[in-house]
Amino acid sequence: MSANEGTPKVLVVVSGGNAYFAAEGAVEIAIFDCDNYRADPMQTAKVPKGFTDLALRLGVDADAIQASSSMVARHDPA
């Protein structure tokens, strides 16, 4: 679970060099670049553990998900 359990989350998955996201209100955001991970999994940031359910839903390989929690960006338009 994330540190901000009540905050909605957004996972941005990059493929083909493009990434898009839209959010209304405060959200936790994680960006994962599939192409970079495939090319160099040792040097590419993995999906934060708190985004596991979203990553798996988008077809991200389980090996690309962190084993422990880490920091994620927050978007708060307030």
C-alpha positions in Angstrom: 0.0 0.0 0.0 1.1 3.5 -0.6 2.0 6.0 2.1 -1.0 8.1 1.0 -3.6 5.3 0.9 -6.6 7.5 0.2 -4.9 9.3 -2.8 -5.9 8.1 -6.2 -3.0 6.8 -8.3 -2.0 7.1 -12.0 0.5 4.9 -13.7 2.0 6.2 -16.9 3.4 3.6 -19.2 5.7 4.8 -22.0 5.8 2.8 -25.2 7.1 4.0 -28.6 8.5 7.1 -27.0 5.1 8.6 -26.0 3.6 9.1 -22.6 0.3 10.8 -21.6 -1.7 11.2 -18.4 -4.5 13.4 -17.3 -5.7 13.8 -13.7 -8.2 15.8 -11.8 -7.3 16.5 -8.2 -4.4 15.1 -6.3 -2.9 11.8 -7.5 0.2 9.7 -7.1 2.0 9.3 -10.4 4.5 6.7 -11.5 6.1 6.5 -15.0 7.4 3.3 -16.4 9.2 3.1 -19.8 8.6 -0.3 -21.3 11.0 0.3 -24.2 13.9 1.4 -21.9 13.2 -1.5 -19.6 13.3 -4.0 -22.4 16.6 -2.5 -23.7 18.3 -2.1 -20.3 16.4 -3.6 -17.4 19.3 -3.0 -15.0 19.4 0.8 -15.6 15.7 1.5 -16.0 13.5 2.4 -13.0 11.0 -0.3 -12.1 7.3 0.3 -11.3 6.8 1.2 -7.6 5.3 -1.7 -5.6 2.2 0.4 -4.8 1.3 0.4 -8.5 1.5 -3.4 -8.9 -2.2 -3.9 -9.6 -2.2 -1.2 -12.3 1.0 -2.4 -13.9 -0.2 -6.0 -14.2 -3.5 -4.8 -15.6 -1.5 -3.0 -18.3 0.6 -6.0 -19.1 3.8 -5.0 -17.4 6.0 -8.0 -16.7 6.1 -8.8 -12.9 9.9 -8.7 -13.0 9.6 -5.0 -13.8 7.8 -4.2 -10.5 9.9 -3.2 -7.4 9.9 -5.7 -4.5 9.7 -2.8 -1.9 8.1 0.6 -1.8 9.8 3.7 -2.9 9.0 7.4 -3.6 6.6 8.4 -6.3 5.7 11.8 -7.6 2.6 13.6 -6.4 0.4 15.9 -8.6 -1.7 18.3 -6.5 -3.2 21.1 -8.4 -4.4 22.9 -5.3 
